[in-house]
Amino acid sequence: MASGRDRRRYPRMRTAWPVIIESADGRVGVGQVVDASLTGLRVSTDLDVKLDTPLTLRVTLPKDTGRLEVLVKVVREEPHGFGASFLTMTDGEAERVAPFVTHGDIRRWARRVAVSLPIRVGTGTEQGDVIHGRTVELSTSGCRLTSAGQLSVSDVVVVELPGPEVGSTLRLPALVWEAYTGGAVVVFANLAREEYLKLRDFLDHLG
């Protein structure tokens, strides 16, 4: 995973994410994240906040990938909002935000393991289609895979692969980042902490 210095290489990207803002004194407001990066974000809101104020933000991420709760510090006051830097951004949280704010192949952040594992990709279609395939590379950020069916960029899927214990399964929500004939690259977008730790430990065992 990238260090704080590495994360500064990435520019802010325009966004439109709903956010609930909670200040340390108990005031609560609503707003919209208008741009974001791996180091911070800019929020449009009518809530009055002051420089250096710590805030808790509950951000609704796009594509039905859930909510992100982070602690930030206000680093810039604006007429109708503020700029803030992340005070707490774990590797798992950064990996959830990354697909929406970075250019290029974000898999370069995480150590990749070349491994061929049987997988099932649930596409969430009305027919309940499941596409079978195999991993080519796997990391805590996502995987490159071969598949018997066609996936499309921005599809929200669930990747199922064998877990670290005999008979166990990892079920990993993901976004399709790239798609091509016979395969795809997917990014894990909303991992529960337990699943993230299982995946990390599994990769340590493989690698």
C-alpha positions as CSV (number, residue, x, y, z in Angstrom):
1,M,0.0,0.0,0.0
2,A,1.2,3.5,-0.7
3,S,2.8,5.6,2.0
4,G,1.5,9.1,2.7
5,R,4.3,10.5,0.5
6,D,3.3,8.2,-2.4
7,R,-0.4,9.2,-2.1
8,R,0.5,12.9,-2.7
9,R,1.4,11.9,-6.3
10,Y,-2.3,11.6,-7.1
11,P,-4.4,14.7,-8.1
12,R,-7.8,15.5,-6.8
13,M,-10.7,14.2,-8.9
14,R,-14.1,15.8,-9.2
15,T,-16.8,14.0,-7.3
16,A,-20.4,14.4,-6.2
17,W,-20.7,12.3,-3.0
18,P,-23.2,13.0,-0.3
19,V,-21.6,13.5,3.1
20,I,-22.8,13.8,6.7
21,I,-20.5,16.1,8.8
22,E,-20.2,15.8,12.6
23,S,-18.1,18.2,14.6
24,A,-16.5,17.5,18.0
25,D,-19.0,19.9,19.7
26,G,-21.9,17.7,18.4
27,R,-23.1,19.9,15.5
28,V,-24.2,17.9,12.5
29,G,-24.5,19.1,8.9
30,V,-24.9,17.7,5.4
31,G,-23.0,18.5,2.2
32,Q,-21.3,17.1,-0.8
33,V,-17.7,16.1,-1.5
34,V,-16.9,18.0,-4.6
35,D,-13.3,16.7,-5.1
36,A,-11.2,14.1,-3.4
37,S,-7.8,12.5,-3.5
38,L,-5.9,10.0,-1.2
39,T,-4.8,12.8,1.0
40,G,-8.0,14.8,1.5
41,L,-11.1,16.3,0.0
42,R,-13.1,19.4,-0.5
43,V,-16.7,19.7,0.9
44,S,-19.5,22.0,-0.1
45,T,-21.7,22.7,3.0
46,D,-23.5,25.4,4.9
47,L,-22.2,24.1,8.2
48,D,-19.8,26.7,9.7
49,V,-16.4,25.1,10.5
50,K,-13.1,26.7,11.5
51,L,-9.5,26.1,10.5
52,D,-7.8,23.1,12.2
53,T,-11.2,21.7,13.4
54,P,-11.4,17.9,13.5
55,L,-14.5,16.5,11.9
56,T,-16.0,13.1,11.4
57,L,-17.2,12.6,7.8
58,R,-19.6,9.9,6.7
59,V,-19.3,9.7,2.9
60,T,-21.6,7.8,0.7
61,L,-19.4,6.3,-2.1
62,P,-20.8,5.8,-5.6
63,K,-21.9,2.6,-7.4
64,D,-23.6,1.2,-4.3
65,T,-20.2,0.5,-2.7
66,G,-21.2,1.7,0.8
67,R,-20.3,4.4,3.2
68,L,-16.9,5.5,4.4
69,E,-16.4,7.0,7.8
70,V,-13.2,9.0,8.3
71,L,-11.7,11.6,10.7
72,V,-10.4,14.7,9.0
73,K,-8.9,18.1,9.9
74,V,-10.0,21.4,8.2
75,V,-7.0,22.9,6.4
76,R,-8.8,25.5,4.4
77,E,-11.9,27.6,4.9
78,E,-14.1,28.5,1.9
79,P,-17.3,30.7,1.6
80,H,-19.5,27.6,1.2
81,G,-17.5,24.8,2.5
82,F,-14.0,23.7,3.4
83,G,-10.9,21.7,2.4
84,A,-9.8,18.9,4.7
85,S,-7.0,16.4,5.1
86,F,-7.4,12.9,6.3
87,L,-6.3,12.2,9.9
88,T,-7.1,8.5,9.7
89,M,-6.9,6.7,6.4
90,T,-6.1,3.0,6.7
91,D,-4.9,0.9,3.8
92,G,-8.3,-0.7,3.5
93,E,-10.1,2.7,3.4
94,A,-7.6,4.1,0.9
95,E,-8.2,1.1,-1.4
96,R,-12.0,1.7,-1.2
97,V,-11.6,5.3,-2.3
98,A,-8.9,4.7,-4.9
99,P,-11.0,3.4,-7.8
100,F,-12.9,6.8,-7.8
101,V,-10.0,9.2,-7.5
102,T,-7.0,7.9,-9.3
103,H,-5.8,7.5,-12.9
104,G,-4.1,4.5,-14.2
105,D,-3.5,1.1,-12.7
106,I,-4.0,1.4,-9.0
107,R,-2.9,-2.2,-8.5
108,R,0.7,-0.9,-8.4
109,W,0.2,0.2,-4.8
110,A,-0.1,-3.3,-3.4
111,R,2.2,-6.3,-3.7
112,R,0.8,-8.7,-6.4
113,V,1.0,-12.4,-6.2
114,A,0.9,-14.5,-9.4
115,V,-1.5,-17.3,-8.5
116,S,-4.1,-19.3,-10.4
117,L,-7.2,-19.9,-8.2
118,P,-10.7,-20.9,-9.2
119,I,-13.1,-18.1,-8.8
120,R,-16.8,-17.3,-9.2
121,V,-17.8,-13.7,-10.1
122,G,-21.4,-12.8,-9.2
123,T,-22.7,-10.1,-11.5
124,G,-25.8,-9.3,-9.6
125,T,-28.0,-9.5,-12.7
126,E,-31.7,-10.4,-12.6
127,Q,-30.8,-13.8,-13.8
128,G,-28.3,-14.3,-11.0
129,D,-25.5,-15.0,-13.4
130,V,-22.3,-16.3,-12.1
131,I,-19.2,-16.2,-14.3
132,H,-16.5,-18.8,-13.6
133,G,-12.8,-18.0,-14.1
134,R,-9.3,-18.1,-12.5
135,T,-7.1,-15.5,-11.0
136,V,-3.9,-14.5,-12.8
137,E,-2.6,-12.0,-10.2
138,L,-4.1,-11.2,-6.8
139,S,-3.4,-8.4,-4.3
140,T,-5.3,-6.7,-1.5
141,S,-6.4,-4.0,-4.0
142,G,-7.9,-6.4,-6.6
143,C,-7.0,-9.0,-9.1
144,R,-6.5,-9.8,-12.8
145,L,-8.6,-12.7,-13.9
146,T,-9.6,-14.9,-16.8
147,S,-13.3,-15.6,-17.2
148,A,-15.6,-17.7,-19.2
149,G,-18.1,-14.8,-19.6
150,Q,-17.9,-11.2,-20.5
151,L,-17.7,-8.5,-17.8
152,S,-18.1,-4.7,-18.4
153,V,-16.2,-1.8,-17.0
154,S,-17.9,-0.3,-13.9
155,D,-19.9,-3.5,-13.2
156,V,-20.4,-4.0,-9.4
157,V,-19.6,-7.7,-8.8
158,V,-18.7,-10.1,-6.0
159,V,-15.6,-12.2,-6.4
160,E,-15.6,-15.6,-4.6
161,L,-12.3,-17.5,-4.2
162,P,-11.0,-20.2,-1.9
163,G,-10.1,-18.8,1.6
164,P,-7.0,-19.5,3.7
165,E,-8.7,-22.3,5.7
166,V,-9.7,-25.6,4.0
167,G,-13.2,-25.3,2.7
168,S,-13.5,-21.6,3.4
169,T,-14.5,-18.9,0.9
170,L,-13.6,-15.2,0.6
171,R,-16.5,-13.1,-0.8
172,L,-15.0,-9.8,-2.0
173,P,-17.2,-6.9,-3.4
174,A,-15.5,-5.3,-6.4
175,L,-15.7,-3.0,-9.3
176,V,-14.6,-4.0,-12.8
177,W,-11.7,-1.6,-13.6
178,E,-10.8,-3.0,-17.1
179,A,-12.6,-5.6,-19.3
180,Y,-11.4,-7.4,-22.4
181,T,-12.2,-10.6,-24.2
182,G,-11.5,-13.5,-21.9
183,G,-10.8,-11.6,-18.8
184,A,-10.8,-8.4,-16.6
185,V,-9.2,-6.5,-13.9
186,V,-11.3,-5.9,-10.8
187,V,-10.7,-3.6,-7.8
188,F,-12.0,-4.6,-4.4
189,A,-14.1,-1.6,-3.4
190,N,-15.9,-2.2,-0.1
191,L,-14.1,-4.9,1.9
192,A,-15.2,-5.5,5.4
193,R,-12.2,-5.4,7.7
194,E,-12.4,-9.1,8.5
195,E,-12.3,-10.0,4.9
196,Y,-9.5,-7.6,4.2
197,L,-7.4,-9.1,7.0
198,K,-8.1,-12.6,5.8
199,L,-7.1,-11.7,2.2
200,R,-3.9,-10.0,3.4
201,D,-2.9,-13.0,5.5
202,F,-3.7,-15.3,2.7
203,L,-1.5,-13.3,0.3
204,D,1.3,-13.4,2.9
205,H,1.0,-17.2,3.0
206,L,1.1,-17.4,-0.8
207,G,3.8,-14.9,-1.4
